[in-house]
Every structure is written in C-alpha cells, then in structure tokens.
Amino acid sequence: MNSVVVLIGGGHAAGKRTTANWIKDDLAKMVAAPLEIEVVDMDDYCTKKCLSVGQEHGKNSAITVDSSRAVALLKPSRYDFAKLQKHIEDSIASLSKTKVIIVHGLYALYEKAIRELSQIKVFISGDADTRLIRWIRRDVLGETKTAELENIINAYLHGAKQEMNDYIFPTKEQADVIMPRGAEPNAIALIVDGLLPYLGPNEKMSEPTSSNVLRPSGHSFKNEKFDAQKRKYYDVA
C-alpha cells in the first residue's frame, strides 16, 4: 500500500488539529523510509456560507452569523465533501512514494465515500464544558486573538451545541479509535502503532515526540491492522 488515509473527527475545540499534527510529528520521527505526510484541514472546504465568527487559527470556524449573534445554520451541507473527496483521491493517485494523508475536522467521519477511502478513523470526544473552555482559551485568550467572548458564547449556545448533538456526535459510531479526553499521549501512540504496519513491515519504533506513552517494543504489528477490527471501535480510557 502506497497511501494511508487517517480521518480525525470530533467536537468543536476537542483537539483534532493538535492530534493531527502530533501524529505527523511522531510518524516523521519513527519512519525511516521516505514518507510524505499531508495534513488536510476540513475548514479549507467550507463553503461561502461560513463567516469568520470564532475563527480557528485564522481560518473559518464554520460559524454562520447575522448582525447580532450566531444562528443555527450549522449543518454538514456547508462543507464541500465532493471537493474534499476529489482532493484525497487525487493525492492517492499521484503518489510517487509512501504517503499519509491526515484529514481533521468536525465532519471528517460524516461522509461514507470519504470513510471508504480511509484506513483509520478517529473520533475525539470530551465533556462539552471542557471543550467550550478550550475554545475560549484558544480564540479569545490565546496569543492570536481571533474572536470576542460574546461571539464564542453565541456560537456555542445558538448553533454549535445543537450541531454536536444532531450531526457530529453520531459519527462516533464510525470510528476505529475513540479519544474521550482530547489529545492524549497514549491515544496518539495507539494510532501511530496502528499506522506503522501500513508503512512497511520493517518499520521499527523509536522514541516518539509524545511523552508518558505506553508502547510495547520488539514485537511485530503486521497482524494488528485496523482492517482486522472493522465494525469495532476502541474507547481509549
């Protein structure tokens, strides 16, 4: 296999981008063979309906607003899934070497056609209050302030909360790995270990960039591919 597609979905401010970049860093350190790693942000495939309230690191947060507050137009249809699917397919088709494509976003696990292109599907969950606090810390209190507190609260109360219940949380059932408390070292290690067999039978584990991980050594993982566990998922406690 020349390509591996990893999908990382989950709630608002759950740690999807952090997890994607963490996986990328660990793989880059562990895999000796030439490896290309592409991280795809689903916000890049948000339609013109998306405005800039609660911006996510300078990109659209997919929050639609009117003149006074965020309103409940938060639906999967605001994403161009066909365009994202084509990008993944084109990336797979144009491979000249082994490549890992990591797609992260609210609806990474939503579209069946995109799920069928993937080898590993991850859902990042977390307590709603915890995610809201992370959202505020990131976009209101962070070094690069991208939103006002009032906008974040409105976005959460008048759209994001309902969106999570109606559309995002149900995609948890499609996941191979569930991370219930955001980006955590042991969960990252599990995902990276699951990726290694796809990248070559002789890949050896080295010390990852994450800390405090529990990882066995000296074992072959060729029989541990997530394909063998289809229709099952792991709750990383």
C-alpha positions as CSV (number, residue, x, y, z in Angstrom):
1,M,0.0,0.0,0.0
2,N,1.4,3.4,-1.0
3,S,-1.0,5.6,0.8
4,V,-2.8,5.7,4.2
5,V,-5.7,8.0,4.9
6,V,-6.5,8.9,8.5
7,L,-9.7,10.7,9.4
8,I,-9.9,12.6,12.7
9,G,-13.4,13.9,13.6
10,G,-15.0,15.2,16.7
11,G,-16.5,18.1,18.5
12,H,-15.6,21.8,18.5
13,A,-12.2,22.5,20.1
14,A,-11.8,18.8,21.0
15,G,-8.2,18.7,19.9
16,K,-8.5,17.5,16.3
17,R,-5.8,19.8,14.8
18,T,-3.5,19.1,17.7
19,T,-3.9,15.3,17.3
20,A,-3.3,15.5,13.5
21,N,-0.1,17.5,14.0
22,W,1.1,15.2,16.8
23,I,0.6,12.1,14.7
24,K,2.5,13.8,11.9
25,D,5.4,14.7,14.1
26,D,5.6,11.2,15.6
27,L,5.5,9.4,12.2
28,A,8.1,11.7,10.8
29,K,10.5,10.7,13.6
30,M,9.7,7.0,13.6
31,V,9.5,6.0,9.9
32,A,12.9,5.6,8.3
33,A,11.7,5.2,4.7
34,P,10.9,8.3,2.5
35,L,7.5,9.4,3.7
36,E,5.2,12.3,2.7
37,I,2.7,13.4,5.3
38,E,-0.1,15.7,4.4
39,V,-2.5,17.3,6.9
40,V,-5.8,18.4,5.5
41,D,-8.0,20.8,7.4
42,M,-11.7,20.5,6.5
43,D,-12.2,24.2,7.2
44,D,-10.5,24.7,3.8
45,Y,-13.5,23.0,2.3
46,C,-16.1,25.1,4.0
47,T,-18.5,26.9,1.6
48,K,-19.2,30.6,1.3
49,K,-21.9,30.3,3.9
50,C,-19.1,30.2,6.5
51,L,-18.2,33.6,8.0
52,S,-15.5,34.5,10.5
53,V,-17.0,34.4,13.9
54,G,-14.9,32.3,16.3
55,Q,-12.2,31.9,13.7
56,E,-10.0,28.9,14.1
57,H,-6.3,29.9,13.8
58,G,-7.1,32.4,11.1
59,K,-9.4,30.0,9.2
60,N,-13.2,29.8,9.0
61,S,-14.7,28.1,12.0
62,A,-17.8,27.3,10.0
63,I,-20.0,29.5,12.3
64,T,-22.7,31.4,10.4
65,V,-23.8,34.7,11.9
66,D,-26.3,37.5,11.4
67,S,-25.9,41.1,12.7
68,S,-26.5,40.2,16.3
69,R,-25.5,36.6,17.1
70,A,-24.5,33.2,15.7
71,V,-27.5,31.4,14.3
72,A,-28.3,27.7,13.9
73,L,-27.2,27.2,10.3
74,L,-24.6,24.7,11.4
75,K,-25.2,21.7,9.2
76,P,-23.0,19.3,7.2
77,S,-24.1,20.9,3.9
78,R,-21.9,23.9,4.5
79,Y,-18.9,21.6,3.6
80,D,-17.9,20.6,0.1
81,F,-17.5,16.9,0.7
82,A,-17.2,16.2,-3.1
83,K,-14.2,18.6,-3.4
84,L,-12.5,17.1,-0.3
85,Q,-13.1,13.6,-1.7
86,K,-11.5,14.5,-5.0
87,H,-8.5,16.0,-3.3
88,I,-7.9,12.8,-1.4
89,E,-8.4,10.7,-4.5
90,D,-6.0,12.9,-6.5
91,S,-3.4,12.8,-3.7
92,I,-3.6,9.0,-3.6
93,A,-3.4,8.7,-7.4
94,S,-0.4,11.0,-7.8
95,L,1.8,9.2,-5.3
96,S,5.4,8.6,-6.1
97,K,6.3,7.4,-2.6
98,T,4.6,6.3,0.6
99,K,2.2,9.0,1.8
100,V,0.0,9.5,4.9
101,I,-3.0,11.8,4.4
102,I,-4.4,13.1,7.7
103,V,-7.8,14.8,7.4
104,H,-9.2,16.6,10.5
105,G,-12.4,18.4,11.0
106,L,-15.9,18.4,12.6
107,Y,-17.3,16.1,9.9
108,A,-14.3,14.0,9.0
109,L,-16.3,10.8,9.7
110,Y,-19.6,12.0,8.2
111,E,-19.4,11.2,4.5
112,K,-19.4,7.5,3.6
113,A,-17.5,7.9,0.4
114,I,-14.6,9.6,2.3
115,R,-14.7,7.0,5.1
116,E,-14.3,4.3,2.5
117,L,-11.0,5.9,1.4
118,S,-9.6,5.7,4.9
119,Q,-7.7,3.0,6.8
120,I,-8.0,4.5,10.3
121,K,-10.9,6.6,11.6
122,V,-10.6,8.6,14.9
123,F,-13.2,10.4,16.9
124,I,-12.2,12.9,19.6
125,S,-14.8,13.4,22.2
126,G,-14.8,15.3,25.5
127,D,-17.0,16.9,28.0
128,A,-19.0,19.9,26.5
129,D,-17.9,22.3,29.2
130,T,-14.3,21.3,28.7
131,R,-14.4,21.9,25.0
132,L,-16.1,25.3,25.4
133,I,-13.3,26.3,27.8
134,R,-10.7,25.2,25.3
135,W,-12.5,27.1,22.6
136,I,-12.5,30.3,24.7
137,R,-8.8,29.9,25.7
138,R,-7.8,29.3,22.1
139,D,-9.7,32.0,20.3
140,V,-10.3,34.6,23.0
141,L,-7.4,34.3,25.4
142,G,-4.8,32.9,23.0
143,E,-1.7,34.7,21.7
144,T,-3.6,35.4,18.5
145,K,-7.0,36.6,19.4
146,T,-9.5,35.7,16.7
147,A,-12.9,36.3,18.3
148,E,-14.7,38.1,21.1
149,L,-16.0,36.1,24.1
150,E,-19.6,37.1,23.2
151,N,-19.3,35.7,19.8
152,I,-17.9,32.3,21.0
153,I,-20.7,32.0,23.6
154,N,-23.4,32.8,21.0
155,A,-21.8,30.4,18.5
156,Y,-21.9,27.7,21.1
157,L,-25.4,28.3,22.5
158,H,-27.1,29.1,19.2
159,G,-25.6,26.6,16.9
160,A,-22.6,24.5,17.9
161,K,-24.1,22.8,20.9
162,Q,-27.1,21.5,18.8
163,E,-24.8,20.7,15.9
164,M,-22.7,18.5,18.1
165,N,-25.8,16.5,19.3
166,D,-27.5,16.3,15.9
167,Y,-24.7,15.7,13.4
168,I,-21.2,15.3,14.9
169,F,-21.6,13.0,17.9
170,P,-23.5,10.3,15.9
171,T,-20.3,9.9,13.7
172,K,-18.6,8.4,16.7
173,E,-20.1,5.1,15.7
174,Q,-18.0,5.1,12.6
175,A,-14.7,5.4,14.5
176,D,-12.0,2.8,15.0
177,V,-10.4,4.7,17.8
178,I,-12.2,7.0,20.3
179,M,-10.3,9.5,22.3
180,P,-12.6,10.6,25.2
181,R,-10.4,13.4,26.7
182,G,-8.9,15.2,23.7
183,A,-5.3,14.8,22.5
184,E,-3.6,12.4,24.9
185,P,-0.2,10.7,24.5
186,N,-1.3,7.1,25.0
187,A,-4.1,7.6,22.4
188,I,-1.7,9.1,19.9
189,A,0.7,6.2,20.5
190,L,-2.1,3.7,19.7
191,I,-2.9,5.4,16.5
192,V,0.7,5.7,15.4
193,D,1.3,2.0,16.2
194,G,-1.7,1.2,14.1
195,L,-0.3,3.1,11.2
196,L,3.2,1.6,11.2
197,P,2.2,-1.8,9.6
198,Y,0.8,0.1,6.6
199,L,4.0,2.0,6.1
200,G,6.3,-1.1,5.8
201,P,6.9,-4.4,7.5
202,N,10.3,-3.4,8.7
203,E,9.4,-0.2,10.4
204,K,10.9,0.0,13.9
205,M,9.6,2.0,16.8
206,S,11.7,4.8,18.2
207,E,11.1,7.2,21.0
208,P,8.1,9.4,20.0
209,T,7.8,13.1,20.4
210,S,4.9,12.5,22.9
211,S,5.8,11.7,26.5
212,N,4.5,9.3,29.1
213,V,3.4,6.7,26.4
214,L,2.9,3.1,26.9
215,R,4.3,1.3,23.9
216,P,5.5,-2.3,23.6
217,S,8.8,-3.0,21.9
218,G,10.3,-5.8,19.9
219,H,7.0,-7.1,18.5
220,S,5.6,-7.4,15.1
221,F,2.5,-5.4,14.4
222,K,1.7,-6.9,10.9
223,N,-1.4,-8.6,12.3
224,E,-2.6,-5.6,14.2
225,K,-4.0,-3.6,11.3
226,F,-7.3,-1.8,12.0
227,D,-8.8,-3.6,9.0
228,A,-8.9,-6.7,11.2
229,Q,-11.2,-4.8,13.6
230,K,-13.8,-3.4,11.2
231,R,-17.1,-2.5,12.7
232,K,-15.5,-2.3,16.1
233,Y,-14.0,0.7,17.9
234,Y,-11.8,1.2,20.9
235,D,-12.6,3.5,23.7
236,V,-9.2,4.8,24.9
237,A,-9.8,5.2,28.6
